Amino acid sequence: MRYFFTSLGILIMDQWTKWLVLHHMNLYESIPVIQGFFFITSHRNRGAAFGILQNKQWLFIIITFIVIGFVLYYLWQLKHERPLMSFSFSLILGGAIGNLIDRLRSGEVVDFLHFQFGPYQFPIFNVADSAIVVGVIVLVILTLISPTVEPNESLSEARDS
């Protein structure tokens, strides 16, 4: 159940920050937070990560529903066995639902976190994107190292299995 609260927290934070951008900024307006490095920039994305596949909303909606189903299934299966993996799935779930709400509501995703590294402009993203990326990175690491003991599992429990 705690993993669903994590997803809900991500979803609330994502939708709240997008609401703030929609209601307090003009499209393409940019507010410097750290001059020359970090900006809050009101942007819309009708594509996927990094703006690829523009205007393929139905494809993204279908894929997102499939991902949500997959994540819910694995969260239910892993709920007590793999806490860190369940946490990574909860981040992915919250982020996927956050961006899905945008796509269903307006056909585009609200992005606003904008980083610049010298002349390089990193693609603008949002809280949901961040949660998905962190969740996937943790999931990949856990899958690659395939630990027999997770950080909150005791060694005696691991020996007993």
Secondary structure by P-SEA (a helix, b strand, c coil): caaaaaaaaaaaaaaaaaaaaaccccccbbbbcccccccccccccccccccccccaaaaaaaaaaaaaaaaaaaaaaaccccaaaaaaaaaaaaaaaaaaaaaaaccbbbbcbbbbccccccccccaaaaaaaaaaaaaaaaaaacccccccccaaaaaac
